[in-house]
Structure formats: structure tokens, C-alpha cells
């Protein structure tokens, strides 16, 4: 797959460009740096100049025809400049028109507001964008990563650089899901059977991969580690997915997984209160 990374000539937050780029390359796909002019893009680390990156593709129109998916990195100045460029706004909008997946982090959802594709969607961002998103008809949530599959295309959003591990994992998973959508052998449960590794060791295998109202989670069979028990793991606890070795790596420790609220497989998948309790447990575990 060819993945477009759209940035302005100056102002992109470097780590929000480079980390998703690595995740895309790690999945075996072809990332392309897209900008409004030829030459190099000047990245920043907050307010300080950082690296420079060579542009692969210059916006000549507003079509997504050459690409399979879009990533919008953040940085305050980056989307602020892009949303004043009609070609960039049209390019972004075209991914939604064509039903192709889009991922945006931090301040990048400003581009989504400008493109008029937020209405009816649930997403997250840097907190200062919440009012803009609501005014554009979207629902803003304060979560590390949010996947919205409202038609016509999947949207993945995250809040800030601290969320990059969860963001990268969601990007790989959702882009892969899009690529496989026409495969009659494929289902939503493409991670079934993958090994699951906590930050300090093996905990089990993926029994089910369940999206519930856009809130993805994995049901993990812990096997002999905790005999007879399944655990629910929210997607934002996934640090990365190694498709080559069929392994899901978590950012949580074995002890944290073991101490998570009880989950009864076959009963709690549709229990919103139980799912939210588990999500809150993981969100608060370092507080």
C-alpha cells in the first residue's frame, strides 16, 4: 500500500511524522511524504527546529487516486498552514469521498474540520481543538486513540505524542483491515491466534478481536498462565503489532493485566459498563 503523509513545508511535529512512518514501514507498506511544494519539509520539536525531510510527492490536484490511505501528523503550525491551502484540503477530503482510511494526531484534526468531514463522527485530538470539532458537528472524546468507522471511511485519531504507540498500532491494524476488506477469507478478527506479550512476558493468545461502537478491544485467552480465564485488553494498551511474527505487544505488565477487572467471555462483550470499567482501570493505572 502507498500511504500519504501530508504536511506543510514547515511546522510538522517531527515525532508525529517519524513514528507513524516507522509503523507503516514496519508493516511492509510504502510511506510517501506529500507537501504543497518540492524540496524539503522543516520539522519541529515543539518550538525548536528539528530535522528536514525530502518531499516525495507534490500536490498537483485534490485527488487521492495515487494513494491507499492518509496520515496527518500534527504540530500547531503544520495543519494551520495546510488548512489555508485548497489543494491540501481537497486532497484530504478526497480520501473520505473514496472511502479510504485516514489517521490524524494532535492538532491535525483541524484539517478534518476544514475539509468538512467531522460531522457525525467521534474523534479525539489535542484538547484545544475540542470546541472546533463540536462546532463542526463531531463528538470529541479524551482518549489515547479513537477509531471511528462511520461511513464512508475509517478515521483513526489520537491526542498527543504520548499516544504514539497506540496510534501507530491502530494505524497498522485499521489500514490492514481496509486492505483486506475485499478478501472473502478475511473477517474483523484478523488478530485471532496472535501471541500476546505483556511488557515483561507472555500472557496468552488473541481469542477474539471485537469492535464495539468504535471502541476496539482484544479478548485474550490466558491459557495456563491464569488457567480458565480470559482478559479484556483495550486497543490503547497495545504498544505495537508484529504481523511478521503474529505477535501483539502490550504496554502493560503481566501484573497489571492480572489485576484488571474480571471479564467473563461470552457475557461481558456487550456489557458497556463492564468494558468502560476495564478501560478506566488501564487509563488510570499510572496515576
MOJO-V238189 format. One record per backbone hydrogen bond with DSSP energy under -1.0 kcal/mol. NH is the residue of the N-H (numbers start at 0). CO is the residue of the C=O. If there is no record, write none. Layout:
<<NH	CO> <NH	CO>>
This chain:
<<2	29> <3	68> <4	31> <5	70> <6	33> <10	41> <12	73> <13	43> <16	13> <17	13> <18	14> <20	16> <21	17> <22	18> <23	19> <24	20> <25	21> <26	22> <27	24> <28	23> <29	0> <31	2> <33	4> <34	56> <40	52> <41	8> <42	50> <43	11> <44	47> <47	44> <49	42> <52	40> <54	38> <55	32> <56	32> <58	34> <66	63> <67	1> <68	1> <69	100> <70	3> <71	102> <78	74> <79	75> <80	76> <81	77> <82	78> <83	80> <84	81> <88	84> <89	85> <90	86> <91	87> <92	88> <93	89> <96	92> <97	93> <98	95> <99	94> <101	153> <102	69> <103	155> <104	71> <105	157> <107	104> <109	106> <110	107> <112	108> <113	109> <114	110> <115	112> <116	111> <119	136> <120	117> <122	138> <125	105> <128	125> <129	126> <132	128> <133	129> <134	130> <135	131> <136	133> <137	132> <138	120> <140	122> <142	140> <145	156> <147	154> <154	147> <155	101> <156	145> <157	103> <162	159> <163	160> <166	162> <167	163> <168	164> <169	165> <170	166> <171	167> <172	168> <173	169> <174	170> <175	171> <176	172> <177	173> <178	174> <179	175> <180	177> <182	179> <185	182> <191	188> <192	205> <193	190> <194	245> <195	203> <196	247> <197	200> <198	251> <200	197> <202	195> <203	195> <204	220> <205	193> <206	218> <207	218> <209	216> <211	214> <214	211> <216	209> <217	232> <218	207> <219	230> <220	204> <221	228> <224	221> <228	225> <230	219> <232	217> <234	215> <236	233> <237	234> <238	248> <239	248> <241	246> <242	240> <246	241> <247	194> <248	239> <249	196> <250	236> <256	252> <257	253> <258	254> <259	256> <266	263> <267	263> <270	267> <271	269> <274	270> <275	271> <276	272> <277	273> <278	274> <279	275> <280	276> <281	277> <282	278> <283	279> <286	283>>
